[in-house]
Amino acid sequence: MEKSSRRFTSDNRHAPLTLIKGARIFTPDDAGRGDILLAGGVIALIEPEIEIPRGIPIRLVDGRDFIASPGLIDLHVHIAGGGGEGGPATRTPEIRLTGIIEAGVTTVVGLLGTDDISRTPDGLLAKSLGLEQDGLNSYILSGSYAFPPVTTITGALKKDLMLIPHVLGVGELAVSDHRSSEPTFEDLAKTAAEARVGGMLGNKAGIVNLHMGEGRKGFDPIFRLIKETDIPVTQFLPTHVNRKADLFRQAVEFIQLGGTVDMTIFNPDDPANFSKLINAMDELLGRETSLRQVTFSSDANGSMPKFDENGAFLGMGVGCINVLKRAVQRLIIEHGLPPETILPCVTSNPARVLKLNDRTGSLKPGLAGDVTLFDNDWNVQQVYCRGKLMVDQGRSVVSEAISIEN
Ligand code: ZN
């Protein structure tokens, strides 16, 4: 590599080719050091050494101090806002593109939660389309906490799944929670069946994202679904499964039945949260339960009620998308987990669950040019989405369609 090429070369960031030289590559498997060529929005080539193409404008990146990972996927984001459990003043704000990409995330899945009155699936889809217009990969789920009927765009879940490209599944359907609509076993079975068939018709995952509450029943209704219906365990993605110990125990059982679970990453900079996360990881790895069956998500912009030590309600916090990169960073650096063990939880696993693995989630020629470059301390340095530079030196370099003026 020529000495004159600079580490950050934002001046030619609109070049049609980007060549990242000499980065430590996790596909998310450990692929050693090598070069990555992005062209036409996709990963064109990954080789130990790629010659610099001549006669075409190219953005050269000295990757020797960088670690390359697939762009992160966050499959549980309240992109259009959420909350409202403490009244209209506790409605949480919409997410902004800058926050997403600076968190190293290149794909989000938006959904609705408790509030399906002032938040609508139409509004959710519009928000998702906006993020996509700004250059992100963005999808949504139909539905909300309450069902039946499932809140949809077209009037039917099956129709949403078949006819709207951005709809990947249904959720988050609330189960075992005082905020749920107390769905019966039949309600759950029929909705899951519709998601499965709608998914087939639309060539989608048709995933059923289940918000697991703190209720007494825990996973019981889900275990019954697997036992008594013909719907495969892979159709379901229970989330928030790490919110309490007995729920997590059932989640491990669910994994052993072949299912995948989603862990909500509660702020890992809170020591109590981080030690819980470590314990959960150690338990999964200790049981030789494959982390292939685990995804991490942020629940960003959803409400996070806060309580004091006596359990009294203090107020509403808001989930933040930064927790994903922060969890990855701390689990690798402070807990010593190998990157290839933890990165799949935020890249290839969610891609597989969402049936997006032929588009993104791995560093493989032919897939989208979604790449996050970390420095050696696992801070996000550069982010490429569909081959386009979105973040440089940790900061967004994209102008959003709207900007907030002071
Ligand atoms: Zn939830």
Residues whose N, C-alpha, C, O or C-beta is under 5 A from the ligand:
A	BS01	ZN	E172 H211
